[in-house]
Amino acid sequence: MLLKLLLIIGVIVTIYILFFKKKPLSNSQKKEDSQMLGDDLVECSACGTYAAVNDSILSNGKYYCSSECSKKS
């Protein structure tokens, strides 16, 4: 009886670990997540205006505040 109970508890713990326990983020994932957030401001490479990362345009590794500025460079 005790052996059956221990076996059932072992199976439940194994299922929990395999399917429900969240795995911690690796160091590279943490760095990528913390590098640029949507609320961060970046400077436009053409005119120097600051714009949010979500609103800016990324072209050739540079951020631009609008499509007009991206065409200038």
N, CA, C and O atoms as a GROMACS GRO file, in nm:
protein
  292
    1MET      N    1   0.082  -0.120   0.000
    1MET     CA    2   0.000   0.000   0.000
    1MET      C    3   0.087   0.126   0.000
    1MET      O    4   0.062   0.220  -0.075
    2LEU      N    5   0.188   0.126   0.085
    2LEU     CA    6   0.278   0.240   0.094
    2LEU      C    7   0.359   0.256  -0.035
    2LEU      O    8   0.387   0.368  -0.078
    3LEU      N    9   0.397   0.146  -0.094
    3LEU     CA   10   0.472   0.149  -0.220
    3LEU      C   11   0.387   0.209  -0.332
    3LEU      O   12   0.439   0.286  -0.413
    4LYS      N   13   0.260   0.175  -0.339
    4LYS     CA   14   0.171   0.232  -0.439
    4LYS      C   15   0.156   0.383  -0.420
    4LYS      O   16   0.158   0.459  -0.517
    5LEU      N   17   0.142   0.426  -0.297
    5LEU     CA   18   0.129   0.567  -0.267
    5LEU      C   19   0.255   0.644  -0.308
    5LEU      O   20   0.245   0.751  -0.368
    6LEU      N   21   0.372   0.591  -0.277
    6LEU     CA   22   0.497   0.655  -0.317
    6LEU      C   23   0.513   0.658  -0.468
    6LEU      O   24   0.564   0.756  -0.523
    7LEU      N   25   0.470   0.554  -0.535
    7LEU     CA   26   0.477   0.549  -0.681
    7LEU      C   27   0.385   0.653  -0.743
    7LEU      O   28   0.424   0.720  -0.839
    8ILE      N   29   0.265   0.668  -0.691
    8ILE     CA   30   0.170   0.768  -0.742
    8ILE      C   31   0.225   0.910  -0.720
    8ILE      O   32   0.216   0.994  -0.810
    9ILE      N   33   0.279   0.936  -0.604
    9ILE     CA   34   0.339   1.067  -0.575
    9ILE      C   35   0.456   1.094  -0.668
    9ILE      O   36   0.472   1.206  -0.717
   10GLY      N   37   0.537   0.994  -0.693
   10GLY     CA   38   0.650   1.008  -0.785
   10GLY      C   39   0.605   1.041  -0.926
   10GLY      O   40   0.667   1.124  -0.993
   11VAL      N   41   0.499   0.977  -0.973
   11VAL     CA   42   0.446   1.003  -1.107
   11VAL      C   43   0.390   1.145  -1.115
   11VAL      O   44   0.412   1.215  -1.214
   12ILE      N   45   0.320   1.188  -1.012
   12ILE     CA   46   0.263   1.324  -1.011
   12ILE      C   47   0.375   1.428  -1.012
   12ILE      O   48   0.367   1.526  -1.086
   13VAL      N   49   0.478   1.409  -0.931
   13VAL     CA   50   0.590   1.503  -0.928
   13VAL      C   51   0.662   1.505  -1.063
   13VAL      O   52   0.700   1.612  -1.109
   14THR      N   53   0.680   1.393  -1.125
   14THR     CA   54   0.746   1.386  -1.256
   14THR      C   55   0.664   1.460  -1.362
   14THR      O   56   0.720   1.536  -1.441
   15ILE      N   57   0.534   1.439  -1.363
   15ILE     CA   58   0.447   1.508  -1.459
   15ILE      C   59   0.452   1.659  -1.435
   15ILE      O   60   0.457   1.736  -1.531
   16TYR      N   61   0.452   1.702  -1.310
   16TYR     CA   62   0.460   1.844  -1.279
   16TYR      C   63   0.590   1.904  -1.331
   16TYR      O   64   0.589   2.010  -1.393
   17ILE      N   65   0.700   1.837  -1.305
   17ILE     CA   66   0.831   1.889  -1.348
   17ILE      C   67   0.840   1.895  -1.500
   17ILE      O   68   0.893   1.992  -1.554
   18LEU      N   69   0.791   1.795  -1.568
   18LEU     CA   70   0.804   1.789  -1.714
   18LEU      C   71   0.714   1.889  -1.785
   18LEU      O   72   0.756   1.947  -1.885
   19PHE      N   73   0.593   1.911  -1.736
   19PHE     CA   74   0.496   1.988  -1.813
   19PHE      C   75   0.460   2.125  -1.755
   19PHE      O   76   0.421   2.214  -1.831
   20PHE      N   77   0.471   2.144  -1.626
   20PHE     CA   78   0.419   2.266  -1.566
   20PHE      C   79   0.525   2.360  -1.510
   20PHE      O   80   0.497   2.479  -1.494
   21LYS      N   81   0.640   2.314  -1.480
   21LYS     CA   82   0.742   2.399  -1.422
   21LYS      C   83   0.807   2.481  -1.533
   21LYS      O   84   0.853   2.426  -1.633
   22LYS      N   85   0.810   2.615  -1.514
   22LYS     CA   86   0.870   2.702  -1.615
   22LYS      C   87   1.022   2.694  -1.606
   22LYS      O   88   1.080   2.688  -1.498
   23LYS      N   89   1.082   2.692  -1.723
   23LYS     CA   90   1.227   2.688  -1.728
   23LYS      C   91   1.281   2.831  -1.719
   23LYS      O   92   1.222   2.923  -1.777
   24PRO      N   93   1.391   2.852  -1.647
   24PRO     CA   94   1.448   2.986  -1.638
   24PRO      C   95   1.505   3.030  -1.772
   24PRO      O   96   1.550   2.947  -1.851
   25LEU      N   97   1.505   3.163  -1.798
   25LEU     CA   98   1.560   3.216  -1.921
   25LEU      C   99   1.711   3.201  -1.920
   25LEU      O  100   1.776   3.214  -1.816
   26SER      N  101   1.766   3.174  -2.037
   26SER     CA  102   1.911   3.167  -2.047
   26SER      C  103   1.967   3.309  -2.045
   26SER      O  104   1.892   3.405  -2.060
   27ASN      N  105   2.097   3.322  -2.027
   27ASN     CA  106   2.159   3.454  -2.019
   27ASN      C  107   2.141   3.532  -2.148
   27ASN      O  108   2.120   3.653  -2.142
   28SER      N  109   2.149   3.467  -2.264
   28SER     CA  110   2.135   3.538  -2.391
   28SER      C  111   1.992   3.590  -2.408
   28SER      O  112   1.973   3.698  -2.463
   29GLN      N  113   1.892   3.516  -2.363
   29GLN     CA  114   1.754   3.563  -2.372
   29GLN      C  115   1.731   3.681  -2.280
   29GLN      O  116   1.658   3.773  -2.316
   30LYS      N  117   1.792   3.681  -2.162
   30LYS     CA  118   1.777   3.792  -2.069
   30LYS      C  119   1.840   3.918  -2.128
   30LYS      O  120   1.783   4.027  -2.116
   31LYS      N  121   1.956   3.906  -2.192
   31LYS     CA  122   2.022   4.021  -2.251
   31LYS      C  123   1.939   4.078  -2.365
   31LYS      O  124   1.925   4.200  -2.376
   32GLU      N  125   1.884   3.992  -2.451
   32GLU     CA  126   1.803   4.038  -2.563
   32GLU      C  127   1.678   4.110  -2.514
   32GLU      O  128   1.639   4.212  -2.571
   33ASP      N  129   1.615   4.058  -2.410
   33ASP     CA  130   1.493   4.119  -2.357
   33ASP      C  131   1.522   4.255  -2.293
   33ASP      O  132   1.440   4.346  -2.302
   34SER      N  133   1.637   4.269  -2.230
   34SER     CA  134   1.667   4.392  -2.160
   34SER      C  135   1.734   4.496  -2.249
   34SER      O  136   1.748   4.611  -2.207
   35GLN      N  137   1.775   4.461  -2.370
   35GLN     CA  138   1.846   4.557  -2.455
   35GLN      C  139   1.754   4.669  -2.500
   35GLN      O  140   1.785   4.785  -2.474
   36MET      N  141   1.645   4.641  -2.565
   36MET     CA  142   1.557   4.744  -2.617
   36MET      C  143   1.413   4.714  -2.578
   36MET      O  144   1.356   4.614  -2.620
   37LEU      N  145   1.356   4.801  -2.498
   37LEU     CA  146   1.216   4.790  -2.462
   37LEU      C  147   1.137   4.888  -2.548
   37LEU      O  148   1.194   4.980  -2.604
   38GLY      N  149   1.008   4.869  -2.559
   38GLY     CA  150   0.925   4.954  -2.642
   38GLY      C  151   0.918   5.098  -2.595
   38GLY      O  152   0.888   5.187  -2.675
   39ASP      N  153   0.945   5.124  -2.468
   39ASP     CA  154   0.937   5.260  -2.415
   39ASP      C  155   1.070   5.333  -2.426
   39ASP      O  156   1.076   5.452  -2.395
   40ASP      N  157   1.177   5.267  -2.468
   40ASP     CA  158   1.307   5.331  -2.479
   40ASP      C  159   1.307   5.430  -2.595
   40ASP      O  160   1.241   5.409  -2.697
   41LEU      N  161   1.382   5.539  -2.577
   41LEU     CA  162   1.393   5.639  -2.681
   41LEU      C  163   1.526   5.622  -2.754
   41LEU      O  164   1.628   5.593  -2.692
   42VAL      N  165   1.524   5.640  -2.884
   42VAL     CA  166   1.645   5.636  -2.966
   42VAL      C  167   1.652   5.765  -3.047
   42VAL      O  168   1.551   5.826  -3.079
   43GLU      N  169   1.775   5.805  -3.079
   43GLU     CA  170   1.795   5.928  -3.154
   43GLU      C  171   1.793   5.900  -3.303
   43GLU      O  172   1.854   5.804  -3.350
   44CYS      N  173   1.723   5.984  -3.378
   44CYS     CA  174   1.717   5.973  -3.523
   44CYS      C  175   1.856   6.002  -3.579
   44CYS      O  176   1.918   6.101  -3.541
   45SER      N  177   1.904   5.918  -3.669
   45SER     CA  178   2.036   5.936  -3.726
   45SER      C  179   2.043   6.054  -3.820
   45SER      O  180   2.152   6.106  -3.844
   46ALA      N  181   1.931   6.099  -3.874
   46ALA     CA  182   1.932   6.210  -3.970
   46ALA      C  183   1.912   6.345  -3.903
   46ALA      O  184   1.991   6.437  -3.926
   47CYS      N  185   1.809   6.359  -3.820
   47CYS     CA  186   1.776   6.492  -3.766
   47CYS      C  187   1.804   6.507  -3.617
   47CYS      O  188   1.802   6.619  -3.566
   48GLY      N  189   1.830   6.398  -3.546
   48GLY     CA  190   1.862   6.407  -3.403
   48GLY      C  191   1.742   6.406  -3.311
   48GLY      O  192   1.759   6.417  -3.190
   49THR      N  193   1.623   6.394  -3.364
   49THR     CA  194   1.502   6.388  -3.283
   49THR      C  195   1.494   6.253  -3.212
   49THR      O  196   1.532   6.151  -3.269
   50TYR      N  197   1.443   6.253  -3.088
   50TYR     CA  198   1.426   6.128  -3.015
   50TYR      C  199   1.286   6.073  -3.041
   50TYR      O  200   1.188   6.147  -3.040
   51ALA      N  201   1.280   5.943  -3.063
   51ALA     CA  202   1.152   5.876  -3.087
   51ALA      C  203   1.153   5.742  -3.015
   51ALA      O  204   1.259   5.685  -2.990
   52ALA      N  205   1.035   5.692  -2.980
   52ALA     CA  206   1.024   5.561  -2.915
   52ALA      C  207   1.068   5.452  -3.012
   52ALA      O  208   1.051   5.465  -3.133
   53VAL      N  209   1.122   5.345  -2.958
   53VAL     CA  210   1.170   5.234  -3.041
   53VAL      C  211   1.055   5.177  -3.125
   53VAL      O  212   1.075   5.142  -3.241
   54ASN      N  213   0.937   5.167  -3.066
   54ASN     CA  214   0.822   5.113  -3.139
   54ASN      C  215   0.780   5.201  -3.256
   54ASN      O  216   0.731   5.151  -3.356
   55ASP      N  217   0.799   5.331  -3.243
   55ASP     CA  218   0.755   5.425  -3.347
   55ASP      C  219   0.864   5.454  -3.450
   55ASP      O  220   0.834   5.508  -3.557
   56SER      N  221   0.987   5.420  -3.421
   56SER     CA  222   1.097   5.454  -3.511
   56SER      C  223   1.115   5.348  -3.619
   56SER      O  224   1.061   5.237  -3.610
   57ILE      N  225   1.192   5.384  -3.722
   57ILE     CA  226   1.218   5.296  -3.836
   57ILE      C  227   1.364   5.254  -3.828
   57ILE      O  228   1.452   5.339  -3.815
   58LEU      N  229   1.391   5.125  -3.835
   58LEU     CA  230   1.526   5.072  -3.832
   58LEU      C  231   1.568   5.038  -3.974
   58LEU      O  232   1.507   4.954  -4.039
   59SER      N  233   1.673   5.105  -4.022
   59SER     CA  234   1.722   5.082  -4.157
   59SER      C  235   1.874   5.083  -4.155
   59SER      O  236   1.936   5.179  -4.110
   60ASN      N  237   1.933   4.976  -4.204
   60ASN     CA  238   2.080   4.962  -4.209
   60ASN      C  239   2.144   4.980  -4.072
   60ASN      O  240   2.252   5.038  -4.061
   61GLY      N  241   2.079   4.932  -3.969
   61GLY     CA  242   2.133   4.939  -3.834
   61GLY      C  243   2.121   5.074  -3.768
   61GLY      O  244   2.178   5.095  -3.661
   62LYS      N  245   2.048   5.168  -3.828
   62LYS     CA  246   2.028   5.302  -3.772
   62LYS      C  247   1.879   5.327  -3.753
   62LYS      O  248   1.796   5.279  -3.830
   63TYR      N  249   1.847   5.404  -3.650
   63TYR     CA  250   1.708   5.438  -3.622
   63TYR      C  251   1.674   5.574  -3.683
   63TYR      O  252   1.754   5.667  -3.679
   64TYR      N  253   1.553   5.584  -3.740
   64TYR     CA  254   1.504   5.708  -3.798
   64TYR      C  255   1.365   5.737  -3.740
   64TYR      O  256   1.289   5.645  -3.710
   65CYS      N  257   1.334   5.867  -3.726
   65CYS     CA  258   1.206   5.905  -3.667
   65CYS      C  259   1.092   5.896  -3.768
   65CYS      O  260   0.976   5.879  -3.728
   66SER      N  261   1.121   5.905  -3.897
   66SER     CA  262   1.015   5.899  -3.999
   66SER      C  263   1.074   5.843  -4.128
   66SER      O  264   1.195   5.826  -4.142
   67SER      N  265   0.985   5.816  -4.222
   67SER     CA  266   1.032   5.764  -4.350
   67SER      C  267   1.106   5.871  -4.430
   67SER      O  268   1.194   5.838  -4.509
   68GLU      N  269   1.071   5.999  -4.409
   68GLU     CA  270   1.141   6.107  -4.477
   68GLU      C  271   1.288   6.111  -4.434
   68GLU      O  272   1.377   6.128  -4.517
   69CYS      N  273   1.311   6.096  -4.304
   69CYS     CA  274   1.450   6.097  -4.255
   69CYS      C  275   1.527   5.975  -4.305
   69CYS      O  276   1.647   5.985  -4.332
   70SER      N  277   1.461   5.862  -4.316
   70SER     CA  278   1.531   5.743  -4.363
   70SER      C  279   1.569   5.755  -4.510
   70SER      O  280   1.666   5.694  -4.554
   71LYS      N  281   1.493   5.834  -4.587
   71LYS     CA  282   1.523   5.855  -4.729
   71LYS      C  283   1.637   5.956  -4.746
   71LYS      O  284   1.707   5.952  -4.848
   72LYS      N  285   1.656   6.046  -4.649
   72LYS     CA  286   1.761   6.147  -4.657
   72LYS      C  287   1.900   6.084  -4.657
   72LYS      O  288   1.990   6.129  -4.727
   73SER      N  289   1.915   5.978  -4.577
   73SER     CA  290   2.048   5.920  -4.562
   73SER      C  291   2.078   5.813  -4.662
   73SER      O  292   2.187   5.755  -4.660
   0.00000   0.00000   0.00000
